[in-house]
Amino acid sequence: MSDEFDMSGKVVLVTGGSRGLGYEMAKAFARHGADVIITSRKAEACREVAAEIEAMGRRALAYPCHVGHWDELPGLVEAAYDAFGRVDVLVNNAGIAPTAPSSIQLTEDLFDKTVGVNFKGPFRLSALVAERMVEAGGGVIINVSSMAAARPSSVYPVYSGAKAALNIMTQCHALEFGPKVRVNAIQCGPFWTDIAKSWREEADKNSTGALRRIGRPEEIATTALYLASDRSSFTTGAVLQLDGGTF
């Protein structure tokens, strides 16, 4: 049987790729034949994941970068193209969700960091990579959003706002970079990852979603593979809900 999600010959750049959902997606792309660029803030963590991917027989590049820092992103893009000559798929996965006791107590620094990582970084990186994708004849951008974008909460208003901005940016970029580049978002609910160790069991047991559980890493991996592959060739500007039916 042929691989429905064959990524042979493709190069995938995953931000926040050293842990959590980014790590799971990076490994999934490699299993299906892609070479992978791993970026996150911690150099050693990037190198460890790159070594795992190379052990799978694929090429990998570890490049530490803070995606919330505008001026660091051109260096990441240059390193990716110097190493591989192309980027076929960009996964804007890096995100942070800090909270403060109240909006009045939220500092400007924390506000800027939250917006920077969740919205400003994906905007800038998409702009830099999509321009080259258009010149090369095509590509795919996948933004990892959150159900917080659609569910108001008093706990994380800035995070919700940044992810809501990411959703509309997804549609704006689908128009701007189409028809050659497809841009979609995965709007995630809670997932069973290493990052969620402190709360995943309780959330899984007490889930009120239609499936009565939280997501498993392979479920975002297959969704990302679908959006990255030609099997989703008529899908762009979509914000795909992946939260187990949490309404």
C-alpha positions as CSV (number, residue, x, y, z in Angstrom):
1,M,0.0,0.0,0.0
2,S,1.3,3.4,-0.9
3,D,2.0,6.1,1.7
4,E,-1.0,8.5,1.6
5,F,1.2,11.1,3.3
6,D,4.5,10.5,1.5
7,M,6.8,13.5,2.3
8,S,9.9,12.1,0.5
9,G,12.0,14.9,-0.8
10,K,10.2,17.5,1.3
11,V,11.8,19.9,3.8
12,V,9.8,20.8,6.9
13,L,10.6,23.6,9.4
14,V,8.9,23.1,12.8
15,T,9.1,25.9,15.4
16,G,8.9,24.7,19.0
17,G,10.0,21.4,17.6
18,S,12.0,20.2,20.6
19,R,9.1,19.1,22.8
20,G,5.3,18.7,23.0
21,L,3.2,18.7,19.8
22,G,6.1,20.2,17.8
23,Y,8.3,17.2,18.7
24,E,5.5,14.8,17.7
25,M,5.0,16.5,14.4
26,A,8.7,16.7,13.6
27,K,9.1,12.9,14.1
28,A,6.0,12.2,12.1
29,F,7.2,14.2,9.1
30,A,10.5,12.3,9.3
31,R,8.8,8.9,9.5
32,H,7.1,9.8,6.3
33,G,10.3,10.8,4.5
34,A,10.9,14.5,5.2
35,D,14.0,16.2,6.2
36,V,13.4,18.4,9.2
37,I,14.6,21.7,10.6
38,I,14.1,21.9,14.4
39,T,14.0,25.2,16.2
40,S,13.3,26.3,19.7
41,R,15.0,28.5,22.3
42,K,17.2,25.7,23.7
43,A,20.1,24.6,21.5
44,E,20.7,21.3,23.3
45,A,17.1,20.3,23.0
46,C,17.1,21.0,19.3
47,R,20.2,19.0,18.8
48,E,18.7,16.0,20.6
49,V,15.7,15.9,18.4
50,A,17.8,16.4,15.3
51,A,19.9,13.4,16.3
52,E,16.7,11.3,16.7
53,I,15.6,12.3,13.2
54,E,19.0,11.6,11.7
55,A,18.9,8.1,13.4
56,M,15.7,7.6,11.4
57,G,17.7,8.0,8.2
58,R,16.6,11.6,7.5
59,R,18.6,14.8,7.4
60,A,18.0,17.3,10.2
61,L,19.1,20.8,11.2
62,A,19.0,22.1,14.8
63,Y,18.8,25.9,15.0
64,P,18.1,27.6,18.3
65,C,15.9,30.7,17.9
66,H,13.4,32.7,19.8
67,V,10.5,33.1,17.4
68,G,9.2,36.1,19.3
69,H,12.3,38.1,18.4
70,W,11.7,39.7,15.0
71,D,15.4,40.1,14.2
72,E,16.3,36.5,14.8
73,L,14.0,35.0,12.2
74,P,15.9,36.0,9.0
75,G,18.9,34.1,10.4
76,L,16.7,31.0,10.9
77,V,15.4,31.2,7.3
78,E,18.8,31.7,5.8
79,A,20.2,28.7,7.8
80,A,17.3,26.6,6.5
81,Y,17.9,27.5,2.9
82,D,21.7,27.3,3.2
83,A,21.3,23.7,4.5
84,F,18.5,22.4,2.3
85,G,18.0,24.9,-0.5
86,R,14.2,24.9,0.2
87,V,11.4,24.8,2.7
88,D,8.3,23.0,1.6
89,V,6.3,23.1,4.8
90,L,6.5,25.6,7.6
91,V,4.8,24.6,10.9
92,N,4.3,27.6,13.2
93,N,3.9,25.6,16.4
94,A,5.8,27.5,19.1
95,G,3.6,29.1,21.7
96,I,3.4,30.2,25.3
97,A,0.4,30.7,27.5
98,P,1.4,32.6,30.6
99,T,-1.2,33.9,33.0
100,A,-1.5,36.8,35.5
101,P,-3.8,37.1,38.5
102,S,-5.8,39.8,36.6
103,S,-5.5,42.0,33.5
104,I,-4.6,45.0,35.6
105,Q,-1.6,43.0,37.1
106,L,-0.3,41.8,33.7
107,T,3.0,43.5,32.9
108,E,3.8,45.0,29.5
109,D,6.7,42.6,29.2
110,L,4.5,39.5,29.6
111,F,1.9,41.0,27.2
112,D,4.6,41.6,24.6
113,K,6.1,38.1,25.1
114,T,2.8,36.4,24.7
115,V,1.8,38.3,21.5
116,G,5.4,38.0,20.2
117,V,5.6,34.2,20.3
118,N,2.0,33.4,19.4
119,F,1.3,36.0,16.7
120,K,4.2,38.3,15.8
121,G,6.7,35.4,15.3
122,P,4.4,33.3,13.0
123,F,3.5,36.5,11.1
124,R,7.1,37.4,10.4
125,L,8.3,33.8,9.7
126,S,5.4,33.1,7.4
127,A,6.2,36.3,5.4
128,L,9.8,35.4,5.1
129,V,9.2,31.8,4.0
130,A,6.1,32.3,1.9
131,E,7.9,34.8,-0.3
132,R,10.4,32.1,-1.2
133,M,7.8,29.4,-1.5
134,V,5.9,31.5,-4.1
135,E,9.2,31.9,-6.0
136,A,9.8,28.2,-5.9
137,G,6.3,27.3,-7.1
138,G,4.5,26.2,-4.0
139,G,4.5,25.3,-0.3
140,V,2.4,24.8,2.8
141,I,2.1,26.8,6.0
142,I,0.5,25.2,9.1
143,N,-0.3,27.4,12.1
144,V,-1.0,25.8,15.4
145,S,-3.7,27.6,17.2
146,S,-5.8,26.9,20.3
147,M,-9.4,26.5,21.3
148,A,-8.7,29.6,23.5
149,A,-9.1,31.6,20.3
150,A,-12.8,30.8,20.2
151,R,-13.6,30.3,23.9
152,P,-13.5,33.4,26.0
153,S,-11.8,33.1,29.4
154,S,-10.9,35.5,32.2
155,V,-7.7,33.5,32.8
156,Y,-5.7,34.1,29.6
157,P,-7.2,37.0,27.6
158,V,-3.9,38.0,25.9
159,Y,-3.2,34.4,24.8
160,S,-6.7,34.1,23.5
161,G,-6.4,37.3,21.6
162,A,-3.1,36.3,20.1
163,K,-4.4,32.9,18.9
164,A,-7.5,34.6,17.5
165,A,-5.2,36.9,15.6
166,L,-3.3,33.9,14.4
167,N,-6.6,32.4,13.0
168,I,-7.5,35.4,11.0
169,M,-3.9,35.8,9.8
170,T,-4.2,32.3,8.5
171,Q,-7.0,33.3,6.2
172,C,-5.3,36.6,5.3
173,H,-2.1,34.8,4.3
174,A,-4.1,32.1,2.4
175,L,-5.4,35.0,0.2
176,E,-2.0,36.8,0.0
177,F,0.2,33.8,-0.9
178,G,-2.3,31.8,-2.8
179,P,-2.7,30.0,-5.1
180,K,0.8,28.7,-4.9
181,V,1.0,28.5,-1.1
182,R,-1.7,26.9,1.1
183,V,-2.1,28.2,4.6
184,N,-4.2,26.5,7.3
185,A,-4.4,26.3,11.0
186,I,-5.0,23.5,13.5
187,Q,-7.1,24.8,16.5
188,C,-6.0,22.5,19.3
189,G,-7.6,21.4,22.5
190,P,-5.6,19.9,25.3
191,F,-3.2,17.1,24.4
192,W,-1.4,14.3,26.2
193,T,2.2,15.4,25.9
194,D,5.3,15.7,28.2
195,I,4.4,19.4,28.6
196,A,1.1,18.5,30.1
197,K,2.4,16.0,32.7
198,S,1.2,18.0,35.7
199,W,-2.5,18.1,34.5
200,R,-3.1,15.6,31.7
201,E,-4.4,12.7,33.7
202,E,-7.0,14.9,35.5
203,A,-8.0,16.6,32.2
204,D,-8.3,13.3,30.5
205,K,-10.5,11.8,33.2
206,N,-12.7,14.9,33.6
207,S,-13.0,16.0,29.9
208,T,-16.4,17.4,29.0
209,G,-15.7,17.2,25.3
210,A,-17.8,14.9,23.0
211,L,-15.0,12.3,23.0
212,R,-14.6,12.5,26.8
213,R,-10.8,12.6,26.7
214,I,-7.9,14.8,25.6
215,G,-6.0,14.4,22.4
216,R,-3.1,12.0,21.8
217,P,0.0,13.2,20.0
218,E,-0.5,11.0,17.0
219,E,-3.8,12.8,16.4
220,I,-2.2,16.1,15.7
221,A,0.6,14.3,13.7
222,T,-1.9,12.8,11.2
223,T,-3.7,16.1,11.0
224,A,-0.5,18.0,10.2
225,L,0.5,15.3,7.6
226,Y,-2.9,15.7,5.9
227,L,-2.6,19.5,5.7
228,A,1.0,19.2,4.5
229,S,0.2,16.6,1.8
230,D,-1.4,16.9,-1.6
231,R,-4.4,15.0,-0.1
232,S,-5.5,18.5,1.2
233,S,-4.9,20.2,-2.1
234,F,-8.2,22.1,-2.0
235,T,-7.9,23.1,1.6
236,T,-6.6,26.6,2.4
237,G,-7.6,29.3,4.8
238,A,-9.1,26.6,7.0
239,V,-9.1,26.7,10.8
240,L,-9.4,23.0,11.6
241,Q,-10.9,22.3,15.0
242,L,-9.0,19.5,16.8
243,D,-10.3,19.4,20.3
244,G,-12.4,16.3,20.7
245,G,-15.6,18.2,20.3
246,T,-15.2,20.8,23.0
247,F,-18.0,23.3,22.4
